[in-house]
Every structure is written in C-alpha cells, then in structure tokens.
Amino acid sequence: MQEGFSAKSVICDSSSLIALTESCLLGVIEMLKERLPEGFYISERVKGECIDNPIKLRSHELTAVRLKDALNRGVLKLANAGAESEMKEILWVANNIFYVNGRPLQVIHSGEADMIATATIMGTRNILIDERTTRMLIEAPEKLRDHLEREFMRGVQVNEDYLGKFEKMTHDLVIIRSSELAMVAYERGYFKRFGSLEKKAVEAALYGLKFNGCGISFSEIDEFCGSIR
Amino acid sequence: MENSVAKAAQEVYDAFRNGDIKVLRKTSTRCAESMATESVEGMFPLSVISYVLGKMLEKPRFFHDHRTEELGLFIENKLLECSKCAKEGRKEDFSRATTELIEHLVEFESRDRRYVRGLIDKAKLKIAARLYAQGFSLSYVVSITGADMREVLKYIGQTLMFDRVGKTKNVEERLANARRIFS
C-alpha cells in the first residue's frame, strides 16, 4: 500500500468526470480541491476512458480537452497505484456474486474494479462515482439482486462467500456522486456569482448532472432544493 | 450455440422477409435483454442487425432503386446463413456471417449518409442503455457493445431509470458524508 495518502483524497470514476464536464461544472472540483489536502485522483484506466480515447473523436474532443487541461494544471492527479492484481481479484469476486441459470453474472468491468483497487491501494475511502451498478453493489447488493430478478424475470442466486469477500474489500468505502459535489460547492458559495439566481443555478446544475448521466433521481433533487429554499 | 440464438436468427429472417418492422424491433430488444443470460456473442450481433433492418425498412431512401433487390437478397441470404450456422453450432461461421452482414449494412448506409452517427452506432447505443437499465455497469456495457461512454450517459440521463431504481442512501446521509470529506 502506498504511503502518504490519507482519507483526504478522492478517487474519481469516469462517469462523474464526464457528467461534471458535460454540465460545465468542472470548476466545482477546482474549488473543492482547496479543501482536500491530497486532492482528486484518477487512475490510468479512467484517464484512458475520459481523455486519451475521446480526445481523438471530434464529437467528444472538447470534454476530453477540458479534462486534460484539469490534469495538466493539477486539478486532477494521476494515481500510479499499480493496482492490476488487486483489480483482477476484485473483478473476479464481484462477477461471481450473482448467478442466473447456474451462470455467473458479469455485472462490473475492469473500469470500476480498477477504481476500487486504486482506492484500496492508496488507502483512501472516498470514491466519486455516478455509475449506479457499482454503487448498488457496494452499498446495497440485495437491492441490486432484487432489481436483477425483476429484469430477468427469474431467480438470481447469490454466492454468499464471494459476497462476503466483496463486502470485506469495500466495506469502508464512502461513495459520493457529482450531485453531492455540486451541493457542497453550493454551501461553500460556488454559485454566489449568479447573485439572485444562486438557488436556481444549483437546481439547474443538479438537473444538468442528472441529464448527463448522474444516478440521482428527481425526488432527490427536489429534496435538496426544497431544503435550501 | 444455444437454440435461442438459432431461433432469434430465424425470427429476424422471417420478419425481414415479411417487412415486419414491429417484429424486428421487438426481436432486437429481446436479443439485447437476453444477452446476459443466453449468449453475448450470438445475441448482440442479432440485436444490432434486427434494429438496423427495422430502421432501414422505415426509410424509403434505402429501398428506392435497383439496389433494393440486390441488397434484399444479400440480407436474406446472410440471415439464412446465420440461422444455419447457429443451428449447427458453428460459432465462428456465425460470427463471420453476422460481421459480413453488418459491414455490408454500414457500407450501404454510407452511400447516402445523412447523420454523423450511423444506424449501427445508434443500435449499439440502444443496446448499451438497455443493458445498463438491466443492472450492468457502465464500463461493462460500453466494453461489450462498443458504444461511446459519453453517449450512453447522455442517453440514460434522459430516462427515468434512476427514479425507478437505485436509491441506496438518503440525500441527507450522502450530503453529510460529502461535507465531512470537504470540511
């Protein structure tokens, strides 16, 4: 495990970075970085997904350029965790938890497993992820199983051994979404520049994130916005 | 190869022969939905092909000239070949046949291209979104369909899937965690 990293860092997933950038809210990370001694980290794999690959595509070049700029300026940092073997182990365990018709269901891929492995090796508990499946697998695997059963209209068996192993690997992870970053940024004055439109701005930001794939519901947005009126 | 793949291939062939757009769409969705429990290698290309053929039948420009007969014959022959390969369990031949059909469709569409994103890309996006809705992770659906991650996020962001399923902690608890991190 790498030394020198405390709980004051956040490992970022591609889903959150894309939602923030597409919603023109990358500045939220820049602002909150000041309150995070170790900073926001991305793995090589996430860098590939968010920057290296899309920067070659005209339709997504701008998003990639914005993120590359953030990386160049130190707003995001590259984690050189060397997490390959941990990633493979997490992947194997996670994808042998649920079974349908006697076959294991591969629910997550190396992208998500790599992020969890990087967090583990770096000794940070905090992961920024908008992607729903990984979040449910970590926080409420029984709900994910119920959902899978409804979708496949058949029983989904759980391998309790692998579930126990996965829970042990991830039990102290704290998951936040891009929406929570926007909410905390609001509390810290990020949207004050909009003057009288401040509350409208944070509401619009949350909808923007949702429409760009953040796994937040309309009722959750209403709940937060209701609390600040 | 599973019987379900052979059956699906036959359905696509029959629906295309009959010009049945509705069945083509339903078959595409059903193939996508059964990828996880049946066969990714078999169901994914059939889902793409069925979707694309349904879209092509909707648009007169694809079937308005002498190329129609040639295209139609090619598609039917390839679909029959796919069905035969699937029934006989010849996975590699099935894969080759579906790849050739998809490549031919891409090439045909490119002769009169109207949009930046073609029908094949649209098919991949829809399948990726369906799989994500079923409960598979973003990286997983992107890896098996080849759909673009940003496009998938944008697409699913327009749906109500997070309003129907996905709440694990309440807003107050999440916010408290976030406040603690940035205190």
Interface residues (C-beta under 8 A of the other chain):
Chain A: A7 K8 V10 S14 S15 I18 A19 E22 L32 R35 L36 E49 P54 L57 S59 H60 T63 V100 N101 R103 L105 Q106 V107 I108 H109 S110 G111 E112 N126 D130 E131 R132 T133 T134 R135 M136 E139 A140 K143 L144 H147 L148 E151 F152 R154 V174 I175 I176 R177 E180 L181 M183 V184 E187 R188 K210 F211 N212 G213 C214 G215 I216 S217 F218 S219 E220 E223 F224
Chain B: E33 A36 T37 V116 Y132 A133 Q134 G135 F136 S137 L138 S139 Y140 V142 S143 D148 M149 R150 V152 L153 K154 I156 G157 Q158 M161 F162 D163 V165 G166 K167 T168 K169 V171 R174 L175 N177 A178 R179 I181 F182 S183
